[in-house]
Amino acid sequence: MSIWWSLHLRREAASVPLARRLLIGTMETAGVDPEVSYDLSVALSEACANAVEHGGAGIPGSAVGGTGGYRVTAYLDGEKCRIEVTDSGPGFPGAGVSRGCPAPRPPAAETDEHGRGLCLIRELADHVHLGNKPGRGGAVISFDKILKWREDAPLMTA
């Protein structure tokens, strides 16, 4: 069985937990193992936070909380879940297949929380791709993970 959904969200911090809760609810209902669901929900939160913070940088009238938005699409298909987060910002310089984390930059302070999201996504997912939308630009983060199912999973594929 396949399940997919797509959301168009405003670039506001409040949109991040909304996307995360929808993903967790979908996977819980389908019978995905809670550990896998948690890993994917954390990765999704990081990708959404990246879109909220950087998804309109450099575009006039696209300040955080402005009218700009981003899209989240999730596919649960057979034994794999694929998630894609697309924004309308400047995109990634030198985007392509992601293998490992960039060299860590020194944090501005011990409490600096920036610069770790993409590395966390890479650790939690099986495959990560960073790309740019053709044409008007924007970043695309897609990642997937092989699913594990609970024994009582109602939607587990046979």
NORDA-V390911 format. One record per backbone hydrogen bond with DSSP energy under -1.0 kcal/mol. NH is the residue of the N-H (numbers start at 1). CO is the residue of the C=O. E is the energy in kcal/mol with one decimal. If there is no record, write none. Layout:
nh=NH co=CO e=E
nh=NH co=CO e=E
This chain:
nh=3 co=76 e=-2.6
nh=5 co=74 e=-1.9
nh=7 co=72 e=-3.0
nh=9 co=70 e=-3.2
nh=11 co=68 e=-1.9
nh=12 co=10 e=-2.5
nh=15 co=12 e=-2.0
nh=16 co=13 e=-1.2
nh=19 co=15 e=-2.0
nh=20 co=16 e=-2.1
nh=21 co=17 e=-2.8
nh=22 co=18 e=-2.1
nh=23 co=19 e=-2.1
nh=24 co=20 e=-2.6
nh=25 co=21 e=-2.7
nh=26 co=22 e=-2.3
nh=27 co=23 e=-2.5
nh=28 co=24 e=-2.7
nh=29 co=25 e=-2.4
nh=30 co=26 e=-2.1
nh=31 co=27 e=-1.4
nh=32 co=27 e=-2.8
nh=33 co=148 e=-3.2
nh=37 co=33 e=-2.3
nh=38 co=34 e=-2.5
nh=39 co=35 e=-2.4
nh=40 co=36 e=-2.5
nh=41 co=37 e=-2.3
nh=42 co=38 e=-2.3
nh=43 co=39 e=-2.3
nh=44 co=40 e=-2.6
nh=45 co=41 e=-2.2
nh=46 co=42 e=-2.2
nh=47 co=43 e=-2.3
nh=48 co=44 e=-2.8
nh=49 co=45 e=-2.6
nh=50 co=46 e=-2.0
nh=51 co=47 e=-1.9
nh=52 co=48 e=-2.6
nh=53 co=49 e=-2.4
nh=54 co=50 e=-3.1
nh=55 co=51 e=-1.8
nh=57 co=54 e=-1.2
nh=59 co=56 e=-2.3
nh=62 co=59 e=-1.6
nh=65 co=11 e=-2.3
nh=66 co=63 e=-3.1
nh=70 co=9 e=-2.6
nh=71 co=86 e=-2.8
nh=72 co=7 e=-2.3
nh=73 co=84 e=-2.6
nh=74 co=5 e=-2.6
nh=75 co=82 e=-2.8
nh=76 co=3 e=-3.5
nh=77 co=80 e=-2.8
nh=78 co=1 e=-1.1
nh=80 co=77 e=-1.7
nh=81 co=145 e=-2.4
nh=82 co=75 e=-2.5
nh=83 co=143 e=-3.0
nh=84 co=73 e=-2.7
nh=85 co=141 e=-2.7
nh=86 co=71 e=-2.6
nh=87 co=139 e=-2.3
nh=95 co=92 e=-1.0
nh=98 co=128 e=-1.5
nh=112 co=109 e=-2.2
nh=120 co=116 e=-2.2
nh=121 co=117 e=-2.4
nh=122 co=118 e=-2.2
nh=123 co=119 e=-1.8
nh=124 co=120 e=-1.9
nh=125 co=121 e=-2.0
nh=126 co=144 e=-2.4
nh=127 co=144 e=-1.5
nh=129 co=142 e=-3.0
nh=130 co=96 e=-1.7
nh=131 co=140 e=-2.8
nh=133 co=138 e=-2.8
nh=140 co=131 e=-2.6
nh=141 co=85 e=-2.7
nh=142 co=129 e=-2.6
nh=143 co=83 e=-2.5
nh=144 co=127 e=-2.1
nh=145 co=81 e=-2.0
nh=147 co=79 e=-3.5
nh=150 co=31 e=-3.2
nh=153 co=150 e=-1.5
nh=155 co=30 e=-1.6
